[in-house]
Amino acid sequence: FEFVEEVERDLHKELGEQVEINFNVSTTTGSSPNTLTFRLTDSDEQRLHSSVDKVQQELAKEQVITKVSTDLDITVKEVQIEVDREKAKDYGFVPAQIAQTVNQMTKGQLTTQIMAEDGAVLPVYTGFGQVFNDSIESLKSMQLRSPAGLFVKLEDIATVSVQEGPVSIRRSDQAAAVAFFVEYETKESLGGISAKVDKALEKADLPSETQVVFSGDRELYDSAINDMLLAVALAIVLVYIVMAAQFESFKYPFVIMFTVPLMIIGVAIAMFATNTLIGVTSVIGVLVLVGIVVNNGIVLVDYINQQKAKGMATYNAILLATQDRLRPILMTALTTILGLLPLALGIGEGTEMNQPMGIVVIGGLVTSTLLTLYIVPIIYSLMDKETRKMR
C-alpha cells in the first residue's frame, strides 16, 4: 500500500492532473485497502440526505482522511419521466398505468414462449423496436391511449428529461441507506481511524432516527478483538484450573498467575519500540504467552515445594530455588525467544501478517522471565505463613 502511494505520487508529478490514476489493490480479507466503510439508514430520505451532508462535512475536517465518497456521488445519466398528477387525472390516467405503458412501448411485451430444440424455453417479446428509444423527442411524442379512448402525447401529461441518477438504490432493513467509503493515509491504523470517524459522527449530531452501521474491516475488527480478548480471559481461567488440579491447592497457582501481568510490561515495550499496532495476530501472541510465561513460575514454585517437603525452611527454599532454577528457566525462555526471532524480524516471504505475534511473544517472554525471578519469590513469601511476617 505504501508502494502504491509512492508510485501514484510520482506519476502525478510527471503527468500532472491531465490523467486519472487508479490502482486495483485489495487486502487479505478482500476489502479495499485503507478504506473504512459504513452506512447511514433512515426511513425518511430527505432527512437521510441531510445527515449525509453533515457527516461528509465533519469527515472532511480530518487531515488523515484523503477521500470521502458515498453512493450519492456515483451517478449515471438516465431518462427521468415525472408525471403531472393533475394533468394525468384530467385524462383519466394514473401514474402506475403510464409507467406500465411506457415500459411496454420501449421494451416490448412478453407475448409468448417457444421451446428450443435443446429444451430451453425462450421468451418472445413484441414491441415497437427502437422507435421510441432513439431520442428524447421520440419519447415525448409517444401517444398513450386514455380510458376514454383519446390518444395523448406523453409530454402533455409528464416532463421527460435526462438527469443524473444513482447507479444503485441501497436499502437496509427496509429503510433507505447511503454507504460511505472513507479512504485514509497508510500511516493511520484501523483503530485510529475508527476513533476519528466515531468522533466525527458524534460531532455531526445525527437525528435519533438515523442509524449508523459499520461494515467491512471495521466490523471484522470489532468482532475479532472482542472474541480474542474473551479467549485470553478464558485461557487464564483454564490455566489456573489446570494448575489448581496439579498442585492440589488454590494458593500456589495464584502465585504463579502473577507472571501473566509481568508479560504485559514486555508486550507494551516491544510494540512501542517497534511501532507495532494492536491487531488480531498480536492478540494471538498474548494468548500464546498466557500458556508460556506460567512455565517459569511453575518450575520455581514446584521446586520450592519440593525443598519444603524435604524439611527445609521456606525462606531458605525460596533462595535455593531462585539459584538452582535460574539456568533451566533461562534455557527454556531463550529457546522460545531465539526460535521466534526470524518471525519477529520479518525474515521470509509473507511474514508481515504474523510478525506482530513474534514481537509480542518475545517482548512478553523477556520481561516475564527476568521479573519472575524477583516477583514470584516475593509473592510466594507473602502467601506462606512462615515468611509472611518476616522483615
SULDAZI-V940669 format. One record per backbone hydrogen bond with DSSP energy under -0.5 kcal/mol. CO is the residue of the C=O (numbers start at 1). NH is the residue of the N-H. E is the energy in kcal/mol with one decimal. If there is no record, write none. Layout:
CO & NH & E
CO & NH & E
//
This chain:
1 & 5 & -2.0
2 & 6 & -2.1
3 & 7 & -2.6
4 & 8 & -2.7
5 & 9 & -2.0
6 & 10 & -2.1
7 & 11 & -2.5
8 & 12 & -2.1
9 & 13 & -1.6
10 & 14 & -1.8
11 & 15 & -3.1
12 & 16 & -2.1
15 & 18 & -1.0
16 & 19 & -0.5
19 & 21 & -0.5
23 & 25 & -1.0
25 & 33 & -0.7
27 & 30 & -1.6
31 & 27 & -2.8
32 & 35 & -0.9
34 & 184 & -2.3
35 & 37 & -0.5
36 & 182 & -3.0
37 & 215 & -2.1
38 & 180 & -4.0
39 & 213 & -2.6
40 & 178 & -2.3
41 & 211 & -2.5
42 & 176 & -1.0
43 & 45 & -0.6
44 & 48 & -2.1
45 & 49 & -2.5
46 & 50 & -1.6
47 & 51 & -2.0
48 & 52 & -2.2
49 & 53 & -1.9
50 & 54 & -1.7
51 & 55 & -2.4
52 & 56 & -2.4
53 & 57 & -2.0
54 & 58 & -1.9
55 & 59 & -2.6
56 & 60 & -1.9
57 & 61 & -0.5
58 & 61 & -0.9
59 & 62 & -1.4
62 & 65 & -0.6
64 & 66 & -0.6
64 & 185 & -2.2
67 & 183 & -2.9
69 & 181 & -2.9
70 & 73 & -0.9
70 & 74 & -0.7
71 & 74 & -0.6
73 & 75 & -0.9
74 & 167 & -1.4
76 & 165 & -2.8
78 & 80 & -0.6
78 & 163 & -2.7
80 & 82 & -0.6
80 & 161 & -2.1
81 & 83 & -0.7
82 & 159 & -2.8
83 & 85 & -1.0
84 & 88 & -2.7
85 & 89 & -2.2
86 & 90 & -1.7
87 & 91 & -1.3
88 & 93 & -3.2
89 & 92 & -0.8
94 & 97 & -0.7
94 & 98 & -1.8
95 & 99 & -2.5
96 & 100 & -2.1
97 & 101 & -2.2
98 & 102 & -2.6
99 & 103 & -2.0
100 & 104 & -2.1
101 & 105 & -2.3
102 & 106 & -1.5
103 & 107 & -2.5
104 & 108 & -1.4
109 & 126 & -2.7
112 & 124 & -2.8
114 & 116 & -0.6
114 & 122 & -3.1
116 & 119 & -1.7
120 & 116 & -3.0
120 & 122 & -0.6
122 & 114 & -2.6
124 & 111 & -2.7
124 & 112 & -1.4
126 & 109 & -2.3
128 & 131 & -1.3
130 & 133 & -0.5
130 & 134 & -0.8
135 & 139 & -1.3
136 & 140 & -2.5
137 & 141 & -1.9
139 & 142 & -1.1
140 & 155 & -1.9
142 & 154 & -2.4
144 & 146 & -0.6
144 & 152 & -3.0
146 & 149 & -2.1
150 & 146 & -3.5
150 & 152 & -0.6
152 & 144 & -3.5
153 & 156 & -1.2
153 & 157 & -0.6
154 & 157 & -1.1
154 & 158 & -1.1
157 & 84 & -2.6
158 & 160 & -0.6
159 & 82 & -2.5
159 & 161 & -0.5
161 & 80 & -3.1
161 & 163 & -0.6
163 & 78 & -2.8
163 & 165 & -0.5
165 & 76 & -2.8
168 & 170 & -0.6
170 & 177 & -1.9
172 & 175 & -1.2
175 & 172 & -2.8
176 & 42 & -2.3
178 & 40 & -2.4
179 & 71 & -1.1
180 & 38 & -1.4
181 & 69 & -1.9
181 & 183 & -0.7
182 & 36 & -3.0
183 & 66 & -1.9
183 & 67 & -1.6
185 & 188 & -1.2
189 & 193 & -2.5
190 & 194 & -2.0
191 & 195 & -1.7
192 & 196 & -1.8
193 & 197 & -2.5
194 & 198 & -2.4
195 & 199 & -1.9
196 & 200 & -2.2
197 & 201 & -2.5
198 & 202 & -1.8
199 & 203 & -2.1
200 & 204 & -1.7
201 & 205 & -0.6
201 & 206 & -0.6
202 & 205 & -0.8
207 & 210 & -1.2
209 & 211 & -0.6
211 & 41 & -2.2
211 & 213 & -0.5
213 & 39 & -2.5
215 & 37 & -0.6
215 & 218 & -0.9
215 & 219 & -0.5
216 & 220 & -1.9
217 & 221 & -2.9
218 & 222 & -2.5
219 & 223 & -2.0
220 & 224 & -2.7
221 & 225 & -2.6
222 & 226 & -1.7
223 & 227 & -2.1
224 & 228 & -2.7
225 & 229 & -2.5
226 & 230 & -1.9
227 & 231 & -1.9
228 & 232 & -2.3
229 & 233 & -2.2
230 & 234 & -2.4
231 & 235 & -2.3
232 & 236 & -2.1
233 & 237 & -1.8
234 & 238 & -2.5
235 & 239 & -2.6
236 & 240 & -2.1
237 & 241 & -2.2
238 & 242 & -2.4
239 & 243 & -2.3
240 & 244 & -2.4
241 & 245 & -1.9
242 & 246 & -2.0
243 & 247 & -3.0
244 & 248 & -1.0
244 & 249 & -1.0
250 & 254 & -0.8
251 & 255 & -1.5
252 & 256 & -2.1
253 & 257 & -2.2
255 & 258 & -1.2
256 & 259 & -2.1
257 & 260 & -1.3
257 & 261 & -0.6
258 & 262 & -0.8
259 & 263 & -1.1
260 & 263 & -0.9
260 & 264 & -0.8
261 & 265 & -0.8
262 & 266 & -0.9
263 & 267 & -2.4
264 & 268 & -2.5
265 & 269 & -2.2
266 & 270 & -2.8
267 & 271 & -2.3
268 & 272 & -2.1
269 & 273 & -2.7
270 & 274 & -1.8
271 & 276 & -2.4
272 & 275 & -0.6
279 & 283 & -1.9
280 & 284 & -2.0
281 & 285 & -1.7
282 & 286 & -1.7
283 & 287 & -2.2
284 & 288 & -2.3
285 & 289 & -2.3
286 & 290 & -1.6
287 & 291 & -0.7
288 & 291 & -0.8
288 & 292 & -1.2
289 & 293 & -2.8
290 & 294 & -0.5
292 & 295 & -1.7
293 & 296 & -0.6
293 & 297 & -0.8
294 & 298 & -2.6
295 & 299 & -2.5
296 & 300 & -2.0
297 & 301 & -2.9
298 & 302 & -2.5
299 & 303 & -1.5
300 & 304 & -2.0
301 & 305 & -2.3
302 & 306 & -2.0
303 & 307 & -2.1
304 & 308 & -2.1
305 & 309 & -2.0
306 & 310 & -1.1
307 & 312 & -2.0
308 & 311 & -1.4
313 & 317 & -2.5
314 & 318 & -2.3
315 & 319 & -1.9
316 & 320 & -2.5
317 & 321 & -2.3
318 & 322 & -2.0
319 & 323 & -1.2
320 & 324 & -3.1
321 & 325 & -2.6
323 & 326 & -0.5
325 & 329 & -2.1
326 & 330 & -2.4
327 & 331 & -2.6
328 & 332 & -2.3
329 & 333 & -2.0
330 & 334 & -2.8
331 & 335 & -2.0
332 & 336 & -1.3
333 & 337 & -2.5
334 & 338 & -3.0
335 & 339 & -1.7
336 & 340 & -1.6
337 & 341 & -0.7
338 & 342 & -0.5
340 & 344 & -2.4
341 & 345 & -2.1
342 & 346 & -0.6
342 & 347 & -2.5
343 & 346 & -0.7
348 & 351 & -1.0
351 & 355 & -1.4
354 & 357 & -0.6
354 & 358 & -1.4
355 & 359 & -2.2
356 & 360 & -2.5
357 & 361 & -2.4
358 & 362 & -2.2
359 & 363 & -2.5
360 & 364 & -2.5
361 & 365 & -2.2
362 & 366 & -2.3
363 & 367 & -1.7
364 & 368 & -2.0
365 & 369 & -2.6
366 & 370 & -2.0
367 & 371 & -2.7
368 & 372 & -1.9
369 & 373 & -0.9
371 & 374 & -1.2
371 & 375 & -3.5
372 & 376 & -1.2
372 & 377 & -0.6
374 & 378 & -1.2
375 & 379 & -2.7
376 & 380 & -2.7
377 & 381 & -2.3
378 & 382 & -1.7
379 & 383 & -1.5
380 & 384 & -1.7
384 & 388 & -1.2
387 & 390 & -1.0
//
